[in-house]
Amino acid sequence: MAKPGAQSDPLLPPRPSYAAPPSPYHSEPPAYVLLPAFPGRRLRLRRPCRCCDSLVSSSILLTLVFAAALLASALFFLWPSDPDVRVVRLRLDRVHVSTSPAVSLAVSMGLEVRVQNKDFFSLDYDSIVVSIGYRGRRLGSVTSKGGHVRARGVSYVDAELHIDGIEVINDALYLIEDFVRGSIPFDTITKVGGKLHFFFFDIPIQGRISCSVHVSAQNETVVRQDCYPEPS
């Protein structure tokens, strides 16, 4: 209430406020830490990795080469081969040349054959065939029974060969000439056939040897003998 006698103030609206409005709320930006790049250090850190990669590659290569060499050596020593066949003894029992009624030849001889198994697996041979010839013509043959040869072992087999009254009409002149000279040449071929037990497999193999035998016509003994193996 205004005091009496005093001049009353007119009713005016409040004065507007011109203060700056409050700034809106903003969250603080995240902090970032910037580190300088060191290219020289990166290169120094990568070089040991490259050396390690080269070392690993070299080790793998050497391992593969060693494994291949080991496999090749194993195949070389374990791969089956033909047996070694040799005539260690030849015994001539009888040689007779007949000119009547036709030129014929009778021969009786015995051979001792050595069969050597050079492999690391056992060998079973089915038979040993010994044939005899004169000047390229086959006169006859004999077959002996088979046997067994252990790994890296040797076996001896006896074979008897008898030929009676074989006519040699085509070579009659050569036979008479050799008989007059006192030495008759014969050719013998010895063959061994069998199977080699290679782990779970049976591999057929064969050995062969040829001999050139010169026999004295007077005392029926072996004058010279030359033997050499032949490829199977």
BELLINTA-V60004 format. One record per backbone hydrogen bond with DSSP energy under -0.5 kcal/mol. CO is the residue of the C=O (numbers start at 1). NH is the residue of the N-H. Records with the same first field share a line. If there is no record, write none. Layout:
# BELLINTA-V60004
CO=NH / NH
This chain:
# BELLINTA-V60004
3=6
10=12
32=34
33=35
38=42
39=43
40=44
41=45
42=46
43=47
44=48
45=49
46=50
47=51
48=52
49=53
50=54
51=55
52=56
53=57
54=58
55=59
56=60
57=61
58=62
59=63
60=64
61=65
62=66
63=67
64=68
65=69
66=70
67=71
68=72
69=73
70=74
71=75
72=76
73=77
74=78
75=79
83=85
84=116
86=88 / 114
89=112
90=92
91=93 / 110
94=108
96=106
98=104
102=104
103=168
104=98
105=166
106=96
107=163
108=93 / 94
109=161
110=91
111=113 / 159
112=88 / 89
113=115 / 157
114=86 / 116
115=117 / 155
116=84 / 118
119=152
122=197
123=125 / 149
124=195
125=147
126=146
127=193
128=130 / 144
129=131 / 191
130=142
131=189
132=139 / 140
133=187
134=137
137=134
140=132
142=130
144=128
147=125
149=123
150=153
153=117
155=115
157=113
159=111
161=109
163=107
165=167
166=105
169=172
171=175
172=176
173=177
174=178
175=179
176=180
177=181
178=182 / 183
182=217
183=185
184=215
186=213
187=133
188=211
189=131
190=209
191=129
192=207
193=126 / 127
194=205
195=124
196=198 / 203
197=199
198=201
201=198 / 203
202=204
203=196
205=194
207=192
208=230
209=190
210=228
211=188 / 213
212=226
213=186 / 215
214=223 / 224
215=184
216=220
221=216 / 223
224=214
226=212
228=210
